[in-house]
Amino acid sequence: MRTDVFIAGGGVGGLTLAAKLASRGVHVTIAEQLTKESPVYKGELLQPKTIAILERLGVIDEIEGCGHVIDQLRFQEIHRREGKSPEEINLTELNYSRVASKYDHALMVPHERTKSIIRDKGQTFEEHFHYLGGARFLGFEKGMAKVKQKKETFHIEAKVYIGAEGRSSPTRKAMNADVKRKDYNHHFLTVTMPRPASYTKGKIITTADRFLGLFPLPDNEVRTVYLIKAGEYKTIKEKGLEYLYQAYSELEPELSEGVRTIDDWKKVQLMIPYTYHVDKYYSGNLAIIGDAAHTVHPMAGEGMNLAVQDADVLGELLAWCKENNKNYHEHLHYYEDVRKPRVSSLLHLSHLSALVYSFRFEWWRKIRMRAVQRIYDDDQLHVKQMLNISGLGSWNFNLLDRAIQGSVLPARSKKIKDKTQWKYLFSESEDYPWEKEN
């Protein structure tokens, strides 16, 4: 079997890349080993840059039709009170609308629904989009991809091979890419449950030693993320589901009924956060995207978005090569040139966000509370934070910003004008710099 581009892995990143390529006349073959929906929790939060990419792909109406708008993130610090409702001691609201773009919100969309929509879009380009379900990528043999589907093993010859297989990537291994993993002192329990219809905003509830993230989904559901100490999962399970019911109810009484619909620990998934960033994104005619290249702490909600954004840049590059009769692998450096520094920046931002909630001390909580509040009080901090996590641009924090956030200096009263932001939004020439070659 021959194709222009072979993609190992049919997750959201791989499918976005494949659909983009097929829409531009590039023959692409995807090998995906799953044959049915995965029960494992994966990213559901679509950041504004990802929404912009999906709009250009022509699927935004379907995506928005099954998503829940997140236009604001609320950070609530509370005191738990036994037998009483928690006492709020601070509430900070950060808004996507502070970004000078028409993409002024995020979306919560069930992961498998996003995959299905993008796959269906790709299949409308049936002449160029070839999806092999239940096909396992076994690695490379004689310079070709070796694939097993059912009982048949065969080879696929391509001009470019893309690894979108996730954290255990044979393509990354073939590239001899270096991976240095960083672990954290905490894990997460994540589970979806019913929510009140009025519960519509993204929210993080914290005490000195507790963390509960709440992200509304459509159909009156909410994705919940509860922080626990690393290695504590077994002990919590032994305490029974009643422990979970009480923990949730103490932090957010509105979920007291919803949490009791969780009647089996099998519905609760353990998430073990860690990060890595490979030293190279391509080698010869091999390239990797998404979790094959980088894994981010989930605190900033960037993992799946980075994969989609990788796919957008790489897809545009490969399509441009096809349309202009350029050698594919001679131009793969552009993909790394664009994406690697952007991913590095967001990995750092997510890491800092993780540290903010990693220490269980009252004095640390007070520092955190002031720092989060300062992001709201100082408009430049507010704009930078939301612009960076949106993926639409990059505006680095400087020493003055950190001094203000740390309450060493007073907050600035000046509002940031849209015109000031525009130079920090990514332009097409920054996203796709190779087009200057023509």
Steps between C-alpha positions, in 0.01 A plus 500: 500500500628848412397843623640852526474520879458218751366589847530259791215579738147621437447726800389860469847617392550229241150544361536878476823458307347238272183698428701813420732311266217318321314828449808632318546201270766315699453123517506402868461166676426471873551188707290503819497191720173581684176376349261662747478802727759515775372515861823673607471870579676726252490870430162668465590868531550664160698822530431799268791423261368147458153636430649725229675198342182291507311787340745504209463124475128552449366319807435783744120489470494134601753558778314796647172314465611236748717716727462718805644852488761587764550877492623537855714313752418554868750442778327464837684467832287368786507388861331165557259500793379171643125468467471839327541644154859603421601860563632684197807708579601603149359480146697597191356490148720484191336562163583386149339822377816688602667354190462729197356235270164381376595166659406619847407173670598139547272200448445182698425220254491126577828363365359216293251739341783726386679200351188383321431841346855540368511142370169549319640817343805315377289227347326755277831512312481129428745510208782617729396398855563134588412391853605156624305417815621218722845536346802489728822676399787266584792724408719526195640223283702547182427873509123447506228501765410152617130466584287213629125503438306200624721206402671670207838672525604734220725794419413856404746707300473876543698814425453618859418302816327676789484367855177601674492190717509672837743457786630157394613592151685254272564790263671700775709194583603463136608865501717441811337806658604570858226498766553628854193446715402723793255369761291690756407452864131467421255298293140568395170317514276593209136410446197642320174553688170691471502873575229756567394678179609833650854373551659634180847644573838334525600500866788399725422468873788483745585492868847479650505126427219428253449566127189435291480604135154519340448533125140492371416274209183508288195298607523634857815307585825617652851362472661503844867479593591436865861527616646234730850426629713279278449138607182576700254341256500152656436639849212716373339203325518300822302777674218446249295726279358673804838672539466639148140612563602689811811655345302642207208613712725689743660695216192553281164426665320546164655171387385304807232317305692466176803336660280226646418380150855361495427147619818319394869584525533383139339831400781691672827529311840553657712758316874501566642828371851525363675702234768459237613680189709319239818651362383476137170488314628346178782290356535429131149430376361423847314752720298481821206702633300527820586275793763322294701824510391660827280437800372790704364519854118511468461806726485750211285280273746497209582137414255426218523859379874475449443189286244679282728801466791272405277339238398836357857622444627165373194451278538841339871434443452159338210625285715793385779259407256291295351800323839653420683178415738543794688217666310415820773408741732784395240744638401323823729730698236773461259292707747475787605864463140615554365253747784413736542846660124546531460163670794576729330820611171327579675212674663755728170680562325172585786399727473826695123451528563152640743633760242753616281210620774253601564607859256450788586787733285788618783747436533369145124534449523870598779558247299318232186693577676836469676393179178389330319813612780717360450345155150646506590831663779577251358500148834430334539183707140405419552548127831314495363203692193456281684573174764239577261221603272578203776398259418801282824677582789534739585786733768408753487598865795717604659575838275800554193283442621242752577770756145633466352152517703431812368823661851649510368786284147642472266395219494722194176686430553532124272293274661319207364616166419253224757668275772418753400134501495460122878485466506203737236300310647241265479611137476262204860581412602389851286186483612408147837668434599269212249672273753782464707267282271569206 
